[in-house]
């Protein structure tokens, strides 16, 4: 490492520390902070975010960045220093367009909005959250304006989560995917064997659910020496550094899926963060390269592994032992079909694989309309309910099961939702390569041996952190850019077998 790049890394480390402190305060707010602490926490986070932003866009940082760029000129992007400088330059170019006052006020607003959203959701009362959301939407439009001109007002928001992917590309992918997923859902309903998830809606003691979840994620490879699991209203993963990566879950005493698959989902995120090379810590490279790549990891472990039959060959005997009164009469094949039931549902995080992307597409469309001003926040519940009826054919009974179900808008995360569906596509592309590289993967999973799979992911994806842009990483690992075809092949094969469609 050269002296100029070393100086840049030192500055980036200090900024990283401030951001990690902010993340720790946010984690505490969603897990242990008393409700009355929200006002004080909003000011603490606003102060930290402003300090971090001021340091990052300062003349001192700009000069250090320029010197480091000259020092690494000509180095290929796979070299750590070159990758670090490239990512820092991209972030610097974006952040210097945003005033510090905006950063502080937006942080304060969204910190206060979170408990308001929690109460609104608990009361199924969108009107309670509406004023906060109107302010958040207004500030997100202001944020996009900092980056004008653009092809679409949504582009700057999406770019924060999925670098270099424009809105029109996401729309094209979704337009190609939607009719084929709708057709698959129709085929399961009209031509498939009868499948039901009723056995998942029995009584399941939450403490035993917690015990089982911890046992599973230890087996998957989650390192509790470098992480922990807690409870929150909406499950999430947060990282304060490569050696401190935390996940949360939620438990329902009358439905097994939320904790079971939510825990595995967040573990996928956690494994990614824990697998980043330690020497990248305290830099902008010590995170996932994009949210689509990140979601590919969570969705892969949740669905390609956690909802697979081989996984339950390994774990179903233990689950039955923990819940003999609820699962004693349920055979493995019936349980496997139950967790893979295709049925339009209200809650995104509980949706089956065949309908999940439809939940994402309707949110994507609503977000674009909110940002472009063609949809007012006051009209959002009606627009949501209409879209759910059009896409999924079901009626929304209340705001808690509709427009208030997700946490993302309370923290201003416009642009995040599309990455869930993109992550599904990436997961399928990676999975096809994994199956070729690990021919006995199925038997390994049946023996609850995940070292081979995790080792492959660590080598091909995790250790690089954010060194490569998402398309670079995907082409490096799979040989092609993003495509929906592997995911469609996966869905047709899996649900063709579950529903006996062939």
C-alpha positions in Angstrom: 0.0 0.0 0.0 1.3 3.4 -0.9 1.5 6.3 1.5 -1.3 8.3 -0.2 -3.7 5.3 -0.2 -2.7 4.6 3.4 -3.7 8.1 4.4 -7.0 7.8 2.5 -7.7 4.5 4.3 -7.1 6.2 7.7 -9.7 8.9 6.9 -12.1 6.2 5.6 -11.6 4.3 8.9 -12.6 7.3 11.0 -15.7 7.8 8.8 -16.5 4.1 9.1 -16.3 4.3 12.9 -18.9 7.1 13.0 -21.2 5.2 10.7 -20.8 2.0 12.8 -21.7 4.0 15.9 -24.8 5.2 14.1 -25.7 1.7 13.1 -25.3 0.5 16.7 -27.7 3.2 17.9 -30.2 2.2 15.2 -29.9 -1.4 16.1 -30.5 -0.5 19.8 -33.6 1.5 18.8 -35.2 -1.5 17.1 -34.3 -4.0 19.8 -33.9 -2.6 23.3 -34.4 1.2 23.4 -37.3 2.3 25.5 -40.0 4.0 23.4 -39.5 7.4 25.1 -36.0 7.5 23.8 -36.9 8.2 20.2 -36.6 12.0 20.3 -33.1 11.9 21.9 -32.0 9.1 19.6 -33.1 11.1 16.6 -30.7 14.0 17.6 -27.9 11.6 18.4 -28.1 10.0 15.0 -28.5 13.3 13.2 -25.3 14.6 14.9 -23.4 11.5 13.9 -24.6 11.4 10.4 -23.7 15.1 9.9 -20.2 14.6 11.3 -19.7 11.6 9.0 -21.0 13.4 6.0 -18.9 16.5 6.7 -15.7 14.5 7.0 -16.5 12.6 3.8 -17.1 15.6 1.6 -14.4 17.8 3.2 -11.6 19.4 1.2 -9.1 17.3 3.2 -10.8 14.1 2.1 -11.1 15.3 -1.5 -7.4 16.1 -1.6 -6.5 12.7 -0.1 -8.7 10.9 -2.6 -7.1 12.8 -5.5 -3.7 11.9 -4.3 -4.6 8.2 -3.9 -6.2 8.1 -7.3 -2.9 9.2 -8.8 -1.0 6.6 -6.8 -3.2 3.7 -7.9 -3.5 4.8 -11.5 -3.2 1.9 -13.9 -3.8 -0.8 -11.3 -6.5 -3.3 -12.3 -9.8 -3.2 -10.2 -9.1 -6.5 -8.5 -6.2 -5.0 -6.6 -7.4 -4.0 -3.2 -6.1 -0.4 -3.3 -7.5 0.3 -6.7 -10.9 -1.1 -5.7 -10.9 0.9 -2.5 -10.1 4.2 -4.3 -12.6 3.5 -7.0 -15.4 2.9 -4.5 -14.4 5.8 -2.4 -14.4 8.1 -5.5 -17.9 6.9 -6.5 -19.3 7.6 -3.0 -17.5 10.9 -2.7 -19.0 12.1 -6.0 -22.5 11.2 -4.8 -22.2 12.5 -1.3 -20.7 15.9 -2.2 -23.9 16.7 -4.0 -25.9 16.3 -0.8 -25.9 19.1 1.8 -25.0 18.2 5.3 -28.1 19.9 6.6 -30.2 17.6 4.5 -28.4 14.5 5.8 -28.9 15.5 9.4 -32.6 16.4 9.0 -33.4 13.3 7.0 -31.7 11.1 9.7 -33.7 12.9 12.4 -37.0 12.6 10.5 -36.6 8.8 9.8 -35.4 8.0 13.3 -38.6 9.6 14.6 -40.7 8.0 11.9 -39.8 4.4 12.9 -41.7 4.3 16.2 -44.6 6.2 14.6 -44.7 3.4 11.9 -44.6 0.7 14.6 -47.6 2.2 16.4 -49.5 2.8 13.1 -48.9 -0.8 12.1 -49.9 -2.1 15.5 -53.1 -0.1 15.3 -53.6 -0.8 11.5 -54.0 3.0 11.1 -52.2 4.5 8.1 -53.5 8.0 9.0 -51.1 8.0 12.0 -48.1 7.4 9.8 -49.2 9.5 6.8 -47.7 12.9 7.9 -44.3 11.3 8.5 -44.4 9.5 5.2 -45.4 12.7 3.3 -42.3 14.4 4.8 -40.1 11.4 3.9 -41.4 11.2 0.3 -40.8 15.0 -0.1 -37.3 14.7 1.2 -36.6 11.7 -1.1 -37.7 13.8 -4.1 -35.4 16.6 -2.9 -32.6 14.0 -2.7 -33.2 12.9 -6.3 -33.1 16.5 -7.4 -29.5 16.7 -6.2 -28.6 14.3 -9.0 -30.5 15.9 -11.9 -30.5 15.5 -14.8 -31.6 11.8 -14.8 -33.7 9.6 -17.1 -36.1 8.9 -14.2 -36.5 10.5 -10.8 -36.2 7.0 -9.3 -32.7 6.4 -10.7 -30.7 8.2 -7.9 -32.7 6.3 -5.3 -32.2 2.9 -6.9 -28.5 3.7 -7.5 -28.0 3.9 -3.7 -28.9 0.2 -3.4 -28.0 -1.2 -6.8 -25.1 0.8 -8.4 -25.2 1.5 -12.1 -28.6 -0.2 -12.7 -31.1 2.3 -14.1 -34.9 2.1 -13.5 -35.6 1.3 -17.1 -33.5 -1.9 -16.9 -35.3 -3.1 -13.8 -38.6 -2.3 -15.4 -37.6 -4.3 -18.5 -36.6 -7.3 -16.4 -39.8 -7.2 -14.4 -41.9 -6.8 -17.6 -40.3 -10.0 -19.0 -40.7 -11.9 -15.7 -44.2 -10.9 -14.6 -46.3 -12.8 -17.2 -44.3 -16.0 -16.8 -44.7 -16.0 -13.0 -48.4 -15.2 -13.3 -48.7 -18.2 -15.7 -46.9 -20.5 -13.2 -49.2 -19.4 -10.4 -52.2 -20.0 -12.6 -51.0 -23.5 -13.5 -50.5 -24.5 -9.9 -54.1 -23.4 -9.1 -55.8 -24.9 -12.2 -53.8 -28.0 -13.0 -51.7 -28.9 -9.9 -52.4 -31.4 -7.2 -53.9 -30.0 -4.0 -51.3 -28.6 -1.6 -52.0 -26.9 1.7 -50.0 -25.1 4.4 -52.5 -25.7 7.1 -50.1 -27.7 9.2 -47.9 -24.6 9.5 -50.7 -22.7 11.3 -50.9 -24.8 14.4 -49.6 -24.0 17.8 -45.8 -23.6 17.9 -44.2 -22.5 21.2 -42.0 -19.5 20.5 -39.2 -20.5 22.8 -38.9 -23.8 21.0 -39.0 -22.0 17.7 -36.1 -19.9 18.9 -34.2 -23.0 20.0 -34.6 -24.6 16.6 -33.7 -21.5 14.7 -30.4 -21.1 16.6 -29.5 -24.7 16.1 -30.1 -24.4 12.3 -28.1 -21.2 11.8 -25.2 -22.6 13.8 -25.2 -25.5 11.4 -25.4 -23.1 8.4 -22.2 -21.4 9.6 -23.3 -18.3 11.4 -20.6 -17.3 13.9 -22.1 -16.3 17.3 -18.7 -15.3 18.4 -18.9 -12.5 15.8 -22.7 -11.9 15.9 -25.9 -12.3 17.9 -29.6 -12.7 17.2 -32.3 -10.6 18.9 -36.0 -9.9 18.3 -37.5 -6.9 16.4 -40.8 -5.9 14.8 -39.3 -6.3 11.3 -36.3 -8.7 10.9 -33.1 -7.1 9.8 -29.3 -7.6 9.6 -26.8 -4.9 10.6 -23.0 -4.9 10.7 -20.6 -2.7 12.8 -17.6 -4.4 11.2 -16.6 -7.8 9.9 -16.4 -9.3 13.4 -19.7 -7.8 14.7 -22.6 -8.8 12.5 -26.1 -9.0 14.1 -29.4 -10.4 13.0 -32.9 -10.2 14.3 -36.1 -12.3 13.9 -39.7 -12.3 15.0 -41.9 -15.2 16.3 -45.5 -16.1 15.8 -47.0 -18.7 18.2 -49.6 -19.7 15.6 -47.5 -19.7 12.4 -44.1 -21.4 11.9 -42.9 -19.6 8.8 -42.0 -16.1 10.0 -39.4 -17.1 12.5 -38.2 -20.2 10.6 -37.6 -18.7 7.2 -37.0 -15.1 8.5 -34.2 -16.4 10.7 -32.6 -18.3 7.8 -33.1 -15.3 5.5 -31.3 -12.9 7.8 -28.6 -15.5 8.4 -27.9 -15.4 4.7 -27.2 -11.6 5.0 -25.1 -12.3 8.1 -23.0 -15.0 6.5 -22.2 -12.6 3.7 -21.0 -9.8 6.1 -19.1 -12.3 8.3 -17.3 -13.7 5.2 -15.8 -10.4 4.0 -12.0 -10.4 4.1 -10.9 -9.0 7.5 -8.3 -6.7 5.8 -11.2 -4.8 4.2 -12.7 -3.9 7.5 -13.2 -0.2 8.3 -13.4 0.7 4.6 -16.3 1.2 2.2 -15.4 -2.3 0.8 -16.5 -4.0 4.1 -20.0 -4.5 3.0 -22.0 -6.3 0.2 -21.4 -5.0 -3.3 -25.1 -4.2 -3.8 -28.4 -5.1 -2.2 -29.3 -7.5 -5.1 -26.2 -9.4 -4.4 -26.9 -9.3 -0.7 -30.5 -10.4 -1.2 -29.2 -13.2 -3.4 -27.5 -14.6 -0.4 -30.5 -14.3 1.9 -32.9 -15.6 -0.6 -30.6 -18.5 -1.6 -30.2 -19.8 2.0 -33.9 -19.2 2.8 -35.3 -20.8 -0.4 -32.8 -22.8 -2.4 -31.5 -24.4 0.8 -34.1 -23.8 3.5 -37.2 -24.8 1.5 -35.5 -27.7 -0.3 -36.4 -31.3 0.4 -32.7 -32.3 1.2 -32.6 -29.7 4.0 -35.6 -31.2 5.7 -34.3 -34.7 5.3 -31.7 -33.4 7.7 -33.7 -31.2 10.0 -37.3 -32.5 10.0 -36.7 -35.2 12.7 -35.4 -32.6 15.1 -38.3 -30.2 14.3 -40.9 -33.0 14.9 -39.1 -33.8 18.2 -39.5 -30.2 19.4 -43.2 -30.0 18.2 -44.7 -33.5 18.6 -48.1 -32.2 19.3 -48.2 -30.0 16.1 -46.2 -32.1 13.7 -46.4 -35.7 15.1 -49.0 -36.6 12.4 -47.2 -34.8 9.5 -45.0 -36.8 7.2 -41.9 -35.3 5.7 -43.3 -35.0 2.1 -46.4 -33.3 3.4 -44.4 -30.8 5.4 -42.2 -30.2 2.4 -45.2 -29.4 0.2 -46.7 -27.3 3.0 -43.7 -25.0 3.1 -43.8 -24.7 -0.7 -47.5 -24.1 -1.1 -48.3 -21.6 -3.8 -51.0 -19.3 -2.7 -51.4 -15.5 -3.1 -51.0 -13.9 0.3 -51.0 -10.5 1.9 -47.6 -10.4 3.6 -44.5 -10.1 1.5 -42.1 -11.8 3.9 -44.4 -14.8 4.2 -45.0 -15.1 0.5 -44.1 -18.3 -1.5 -41.4 -18.2 -4.1 -43.8 -18.3 -7.0 -45.7 -15.1 -5.9 -43.0 -13.3 -4.1 -41.7 -11.2 -7.0 -45.3 -10.0 -7.6 -45.2 -8.4 -4.2 -42.0 -6.6 -5.2 -43.2 -5.4 -8.5 -46.3 -3.7 -7.1 -44.1 -1.9 -4.5 -41.7 -0.9 -7.3 -44.5 0.6 -9.3 -46.0 2.5 -6.3 -42.6 3.9 -5.4 -42.0 5.2 -8.9 -45.4 6.8 -8.8 -44.8 8.4 -5.4 -41.5 9.8 -6.6 -42.8 11.1 -9.9 -45.7 12.8 -8.2 -48.4 10.8 -10.0 -49.5 9.2 -6.7 -50.1 11.2 -3.5 -49.3 9.7 -0.2 -52.9 10.1 1.0 -54.0 7.9 -1.9 -51.4 5.2 -1.2 -53.6 2.7 0.8 -56.2 2.7 -2.0 -53.6 2.3 -4.7 -51.9 -0.5 -2.7 -55.1 -2.4 -2.2 -56.0 -2.1 -5.9 -52.6 -3.3 -7.0 -52.8 -6.3 -4.6 -56.2 -7.2 -6.0 -55.0 -6.9 -9.6 -51.7 -8.8 -9.0 -52.7 -11.4 -6.4 -56.4 -11.5 -6.6 -57.1 -11.0 -2.9 -58.6 -8.2 -0.8 -56.6 -6.3 1.8 -58.5 -6.3 5.1 -56.6 -3.6 6.9 -53.5 -1.3 6.7 -51.4 -3.5 8.9 -51.6 -6.3 6.4 -51.4 -3.9 3.5 -49.5 -0.6 3.1 -48.0 -0.6 6.6 -46.5 -4.1 6.6 -42.9 -3.2 5.6 -40.5 -1.1 7.6 -38.6 0.3 4.6 -40.5 3.5 4.0 -40.2 4.5 7.6 -36.4 4.7 7.1 -36.7 6.3 3.7 -35.6 3.2 1.8 -37.1 4.0 -1.5 -35.2 2.1 -4.2 -34.6 -1.0 -1.9 -37.6 -3.2 -2.8 -36.6 -4.0 -6.4 -33.4 -5.6 -5.1 -35.3 -8.5 -3.5 -36.6 -9.7 -6.8 -33.3 -9.0 -8.5 -31.7 -11.0 -5.7 -33.9 -14.0 -6.6 -32.5 -13.9 -10.1 -28.9 -13.6 -9.0 -29.4 -16.5 -6.5 -30.6 -18.8 -9.3 -27.7 -17.8 -11.6 -25.2 -18.6 -8.8 -27.0 -21.8 -7.9 -26.7 -23.3 -11.3 -22.9 -22.8 -11.1 -22.8 -24.1 -7.6 -24.5 -27.3 -8.6 -21.9 -27.9 -11.3 -19.0 -27.1 -9.0 -20.3 -29.2 -6.1 -21.8 -32.3 -7.7 -22.7 -33.9 -4.4 -24.4 -30.8 -2.9 -27.7 -32.5 -2.4 -26.2 -35.3 -0.3 -24.2 -32.8 1.7 -27.3 -30.8 2.5 -29.1 -34.1 3.5 -26.3 -34.6 6.0 -26.6 -31.0 7.3 -23.1 -30.4 6.0 -22.9 -26.8 4.7 -19.1 -26.2 4.7 -18.8 -26.9 1.0 -21.6 -24.5 0.0 -20.5 -21.8 2.4 -16.8 -22.2 1.3 -17.8 -21.8 -2.3 -19.8 -18.6 -1.5 -16.9 -17.3 0.7 -14.4 -17.7 -2.1 -16.6 -16.5 -5.0 -18.7 -13.8 -3.4 -18.3 -13.0 0.3 -14.6 -12.3 0.7 -14.6 -9.6 -2.0 -17.0 -7.4 -0.1 -17.7 -4.4 -2.4 -14.5 -4.6 -4.4 -16.4 -5.3 -7.6 -19.6 -3.7 -8.9 -22.5 -6.2 -9.0 -22.4 -6.9 -12.8 -18.7 -7.3 -12.6 -19.0 -9.9 -9.8 -21.9 -11.7 -11.5 -20.0 -12.0 -14.8 -16.9 -13.1 -13.0 -18.7 -15.9 -11.2 -21.3 -17.0 -13.8 -20.0 -15.8 -17.1 -23.0 -13.6 -17.8 -24.9 -10.5 -16.8 -28.3 -10.6 -15.0 -30.8 -12.8 -16.7 -34.2 -14.2 -15.5 -33.9 -17.5 -17.3 -32.1 -19.5 -14.5 -34.7 -18.4 -12.0 -37.6 -19.4 -14.2 -36.0 -22.8 -14.8 -35.7 -23.2 -11.1 -39.3 -22.2 -10.4 -40.7 -24.5 -13.1 -38.7 -27.5 -12.0 -39.4 -27.1 -8.3 -43.1 -26.3 -8.5 -43.6 -28.6 -11.4 -42.5 -31.4 -9.0 -44.4 -30.1 -5.9 -47.7 -29.7 -7.8 -47.1 -32.6 -10.3 -47.5 -30.3 -13.3 -45.4 -32.4 -15.7 
